[in-house]
Amino acid sequence: MHVTAPAPELAQASRLPGIAFIFKKALISALVALVLFSLMIGIRTEAGPTGQLIYWARFGDLAAIVATVFGGSIVVELLRQWWGPVGTVRIIPPNVQSALAVARRAIAPLLLIFTLLVPVIFYDQRYILDLGILVLTYVMLGWGLNVVVGLAGLLDLGYVAFYAVGAYSYALLSTNFGLSFWVCLPLAGILAAFWGVLLGFPVLRLRGDYLAIVTLAFGEIIRLVIINWQSLTGGPNGVSGIPRPSFFGIPLTPGDDGLAAKLGIEFSPTHRIVFLFYLILALALLTNWVTIRLRRLPIGRAWEALREDEVACRALGINTTTTKLTAFATGAMFGGFAGAFFATRQGFISPESFTFQESALVLAIVVLGGMGSQLGVALAALTLIGGFELFRGFDQYRMLVFGMAMVLLMIWRPRGLIGHRAPTVFLRHSQAISSELAKEGRG
Amino acid sequence: MSGKNILNVDHLTMRFGGVVAVNNLSFEAERRKITALIGPNGAGKTTVFNCITGFYKPTTGAMRLTHDDGRTIQLERLNDFRISKQAKVARTFQNIRLFPGMTALENLMVAQHNALMLASGLTFLGLIGAPSWRAAEKHAIEQATRWLERIGLLARADDAAGNLPYGDQRRLEIARAMCTEPALLCLDEPAAGLNARESAALSELLLSIRAGQGTSILLIEHDMSVVMEISDHVVVMDYGVKIAEGAPKDIRDDPKVIAAYLGADEEEAIAVMESGT
């Protein structure tokens, strides 16, 4: 690797012939844009009043596009030269480096403290609290899926199925049998885990893309069953009137037996929102704690070993069948918990909420966060869900801006926001391992 | 006494469609001895290994493993991970198969999976951090540390296995196999790609495993200096059949063996003969 920084005048000299190069590159880009857009933008066709084709040229728009590409290409090239060659080691002063390391270590605790304080700071802002609950739900789903995809390396595109199983478990058990949320929560987790194992069996031999397709189909099957089994699930009409959560038996209502009356404070609907916020935070932290613990146990190490090399696992006497099934079951269980929470928060669920798009979003959170990294997943959920809300001002261009931000992020950090894994055990010092070395479980 | 042989392979045949990779092969591996399986490329050595370690199911034939306590196990009836877990047969691979994204220490911890799984009460005791689990984990780390020390990788315990030099990876893979506490260790070309000094260190390691742990070793090897130096018994294969077996010095002078190597590859034949002089 090149560590030696060229002397300033040398660097200047190497930049000088670049001008011709930059213009050449920009010209080629502009030419490509001209060819591409001459028909797409340069000519506008429409059906005339009598059905005949009328068209007219839009040279102005075409020229603007080509000029933008030309200018943009120059700017990008200049930025690239200013940034320096890719792949070299940049010399960062040691004090800056240590400051960065401190900042990196402080992110997780600071984020947690901030999250704990959100309902206090934004007590009056319902919108922020709702957004916080939404982000935390996806953080929890991301952490759950992280067990399957990030640790065990099993690409699961049907994770929403377990979310749905959890949600419907709570909805149906509570509306039909009157069971409380706190009884249904573990049941929803167990049922989702059961379905996770059920999905696990047929896909044991599959890896990578093939596994992804089967899990994708599984997600759709669950959704279609929910739509068509009208007598049980209400079909497309969904389940409504799902009981709202109670504060461990004390309802959060304005009545005399409500929590507000018992505490002797004035009732406010925000109480319930705050309670929901802390509930999902607790559930998410439970997921995180269990996952961190599991990683340091033999089962967690076996998951990661499975991701790295399945054949070697078998040669070491690891039962890959049960290892895969426990990964599916654990991930599904957390999905089930999140689903039960979703049902109690909404009060109404329908198959609409459990489309493939949800699976894709959760998977995007895991991939963007950096496979296997707990902090990365939390940051990615915040970026994806929160960022999406931030772009609300762009109206119709929201998806475009959002998509572009994603592409840039993946160029900047191809291995996700947190691009390394921390060892589960160490002798002297724990040093981060670059994700470049870790496999993605596609073998 | 539990018999002289740890492994008896009887009339082993492995067919892939019309191709007979191993044809009616019988040989024995003695307890606490190093048995080498040699032969030209494509002779079927790795196929034999894959049958013994459960990666292939042999077409016909029997493989009997006899443990120290006299317990016998028919390997052809076990499959997959059970060969390692129940029969205590560990193996390494021709192309190294470490867990590259995990540290050297983690690699050795994964190898102790089954023992640790029991100690962690199938995860539940471990999740609540029970003292018995903590003790077991500490013991496992100590065992891994001992092996790292033995293969000279203690200083690199916390480095990713994928970042280690090739020779270190080879030794780490052997240590990982040994961490499963096997009765029989099967090594598939452990000296491939090693330089002379590393080969010598490898020979030393294997001899010390035989002496220290009392593990029987079955080895496939092309490096004749290693084979001649450490093996107690040599089995020579060609085209899926056994063409000779015996002590290394007898094999070296066996005209059939020389012919097999000459017919297959001149360089290998020369290597055989040169290492004999």
HADDOCK unambig.tbl for C-alpha pairs under 7 A between the chains (distance, minus, plus):
assign (segid A and resid 293 and name CA) (segid B and resid 127 and name CA) 6.29 0.50 0.50
assign (segid A and resid 294 and name CA) (segid B and resid 127 and name CA) 6.95 0.50 0.50
assign (segid A and resid 297 and name CA) (segid B and resid 123 and name CA) 6.81 0.50 0.50
assign (segid A and resid 297 and name CA) (segid B and resid 126 and name CA) 6.58 0.50 0.50
assign (segid A and resid 298 and name CA) (segid B and resid 110 and name CA) 6.97 0.50 0.50
assign (segid A and resid 298 and name CA) (segid B and resid 113 and name CA) 5.74 0.50 0.50
assign (segid A and resid 298 and name CA) (segid B and resid 116 and name CA) 6.17 0.50 0.50
assign (segid A and resid 298 and name CA) (segid B and resid 117 and name CA) 5.81 0.50 0.50
assign (segid A and resid 299 and name CA) (segid B and resid 123 and name CA) 6.84 0.50 0.50
assign (segid A and resid 301 and name CA) (segid B and resid 110 and name CA) 6.21 0.50 0.50
assign (segid A and resid 302 and name CA) (segid B and resid 110 and name CA) 6.30 0.50 0.50
assign (segid A and resid 305 and name CA) (segid B and resid 99 and name CA) 6.15 0.50 0.50
assign (segid A and resid 308 and name CA) (segid B and resid 99 and name CA) 5.23 0.50 0.50
assign (segid A and resid 308 and name CA) (segid B and resid 100 and name CA) 6.88 0.50 0.50
assign (segid A and resid 308 and name CA) (segid B and resid 101 and name CA) 6.97 0.50 0.50
assign (segid A and resid 309 and name CA) (segid B and resid 99 and name CA) 6.18 0.50 0.50
assign (segid A and resid 312 and name CA) (segid B and resid 97 and name CA) 6.01 0.50 0.50
assign (segid A and resid 314 and name CA) (segid B and resid 80 and name CA) 6.18 0.50 0.50
assign (segid A and resid 314 and name CA) (segid B and resid 81 and name CA) 4.59 0.50 0.50
assign (segid A and resid 315 and name CA) (segid B and resid 81 and name CA) 6.05 0.50 0.50
assign (segid A and resid 315 and name CA) (segid B and resid 84 and name CA) 6.23 0.50 0.50
assign (segid A and resid 315 and name CA) (segid B and resid 90 and name CA) 6.56 0.50 0.50
assign (segid A and resid 315 and name CA) (segid B and resid 91 and name CA) 6.43 0.50 0.50
assign (segid A and resid 316 and name CA) (segid B and resid 81 and name CA) 6.93 0.50 0.50
assign (segid A and resid 316 and name CA) (segid B and resid 84 and name CA) 5.92 0.50 0.50
assign (segid A and resid 316 and name CA) (segid B and resid 90 and name CA) 6.71 0.50 0.50
assign (segid A and resid 316 and name CA) (segid B and resid 111 and name CA) 5.68 0.50 0.50
assign (segid A and resid 316 and name CA) (segid B and resid 177 and name CA) 6.91 0.50 0.50
assign (segid A and resid 316 and name CA) (segid B and resid 180 and name CA) 6.73 0.50 0.50
assign (segid A and resid 317 and name CA) (segid B and resid 81 and name CA) 4.23 0.50 0.50
assign (segid A and resid 317 and name CA) (segid B and resid 82 and name CA) 6.03 0.50 0.50
assign (segid A and resid 317 and name CA) (segid B and resid 84 and name CA) 4.53 0.50 0.50
assign (segid A and resid 317 and name CA) (segid B and resid 85 and name CA) 4.55 0.50 0.50
assign (segid A and resid 318 and name CA) (segid B and resid 81 and name CA) 5.80 0.50 0.50
assign (segid A and resid 318 and name CA) (segid B and resid 113 and name CA) 6.77 0.50 0.50
assign (segid A and resid 318 and name CA) (segid B and resid 114 and name CA) 6.92 0.50 0.50
assign (segid A and resid 319 and name CA) (segid B and resid 81 and name CA) 5.83 0.50 0.50
assign (segid A and resid 423 and name CA) (segid B and resid 102 and name CA) 6.82 0.50 0.50
assign (segid A and resid 423 and name CA) (segid B and resid 103 and name CA) 6.73 0.50 0.50
assign (segid A and resid 425 and name CA) (segid B and resid 106 and name CA) 6.60 0.50 0.50
assign (segid A and resid 426 and name CA) (segid B and resid 105 and name CA) 6.98 0.50 0.50
assign (segid A and resid 426 and name CA) (segid B and resid 158 and name CA) 5.81 0.50 0.50
assign (segid A and resid 427 and name CA) (segid B and resid 157 and name CA) 6.81 0.50 0.50
assign (segid A and resid 427 and name CA) (segid B and resid 158 and name CA) 6.67 0.50 0.50
assign (segid A and resid 430 and name CA) (segid B and resid 158 and name CA) 6.74 0.50 0.50
assign (segid A and resid 431 and name CA) (segid B and resid 158 and name CA) 6.85 0.50 0.50
assign (segid A and resid 433 and name CA) (segid B and resid 101 and name CA) 6.85 0.50 0.50
assign (segid A and resid 433 and name CA) (segid B and resid 160 and name CA) 6.34 0.50 0.50
assign (segid A and resid 437 and name CA) (segid B and resid 100 and name CA) 5.97 0.50 0.50
assign (segid A and resid 437 and name CA) (segid B and resid 101 and name CA) 4.82 0.50 0.50
assign (segid A and resid 437 and name CA) (segid B and resid 162 and name CA) 6.32 0.50 0.50
assign (segid A and resid 438 and name CA) (segid B and resid 100 and name CA) 6.17 0.50 0.50
assign (segid A and resid 438 and name CA) (segid B and resid 101 and name CA) 3.81 0.50 0.50
assign (segid A and resid 439 and name CA) (segid B and resid 101 and name CA) 6.74 0.50 0.50
